[in-house]
Amino acid sequence: MIRIMLVESDKLLCKEYALEMARDEEFALVAVTGRQSDAINILTEQEVDAVIVNLELEEGDGIHLIIEMKRKLKKHPEIIVTTNYGSEHFLHSINKLDIDLVYKKNNELFSPKKIIEIIKLTAPTTADGESEYHNGRKVIYTEQEETEIQYVLAWGELIKSGFEPDRKGTKYLARAIGILLAVPNGTSIQITNDVYPQVAQVYQTSVSGVEKSIRNVIERVWSRPDKEISYLKNPEWRGSIQNKPSNTEYIQCVVRRLRNVLH
């Protein structure tokens, strides 16, 4: 019997995974959650043979969950990562975590059935194996890799907060947040003078264009008719911000929030 834990926030996919496992007596779905904190609590209380982790979660994220698993668990299950992101730097970075498989959801072959088939083939050969990371190897990222990871995490949080993915300001905002998250807490770095020029260089645009586009997407979200129920407007998220914040106020707010969640 292969014991599976599913860490996935897409309810429809969760149902599909459950149906696929119910059809095969070799599998037992022992837990399902879309939250990083719940997942690590479950994993410290019961053993599983394989964990399917989606990187974009309701709370927290799959990357930091995997890091916690490697640090806290005595016995490490097979780890299968699914994600909507697929940049070269990002995939190279998460592979440093000694993950057994990374499968992109935008791959036309992706399906819960395919993931289950892969686990069926690989779980028996990995259940007793130990990697260098299992023996305490510390993962070290280059600055570019770290920034790319943090950009992806920031992007996911912004989309959950109501930002439109097709707006260039959303990309600029996620990149600015990612740059700040990638530097050590307490580092002296100015958003306008230090961060915006880096964002402008990445997207080959002007600093003023970055500032204007970010201001525009913040204004669009803040003027939404459903703002009273928006994740962005949740008091836990916005802290002391009562009115529409400036770019700097909002970026700092998000960075503080993510630092608290992820560390």
HELIX and SHEET records of a PDB file:
HELIX    1   1 LYS A   11  ALA A   22  1                                  12    
HELIX    2   2 GLN A   36  GLU A   45  1                                  10    
HELIX    3   3 GLY A   62  LYS A   72  1                                  11    
HELIX    4   4 GLU A   88  ASN A   95  1                                   8    
HELIX    5   5 PRO A  112  THR A  126  1                                  15    
HELIX    6   6 TYR A  133  ASN A  135  5                                   3    
HELIX    7   7 GLU A  143  LYS A  160  1                                  18    
HELIX    8   8 LYS A  168  ALA A  182  1                                  15    
HELIX    9   9 ILE A  191  VAL A  195  3                                   5    
HELIX   10  10 TYR A  196  TYR A  203  1                                   8    
HELIX   11  11 VAL A  207  TRP A  222  1                                  16    
HELIX   12  12 LYS A  227  ILE A  229  5                                   3    
HELIX   13  13 TYR A  231  LYS A  233  5                                   3    
HELIX   14  14 PRO A  235  ARG A  238  1                                   4    
HELIX   15  15 ASN A  247  LEU A  262  1                                  16    
SHEET    1   A 5 PHE A  27  THR A  33  0                                        
SHEET    2   A 5 ILE A   2  VAL A   7  1                                        
SHEET    3   A 5 ALA A  50  ASN A  54  1                                        
SHEET    4   A 5 GLU A  78  THR A  83  1                                        
SHEET    5   A 5 LEU A 101  LYS A 104  1                                        
END                                                                             
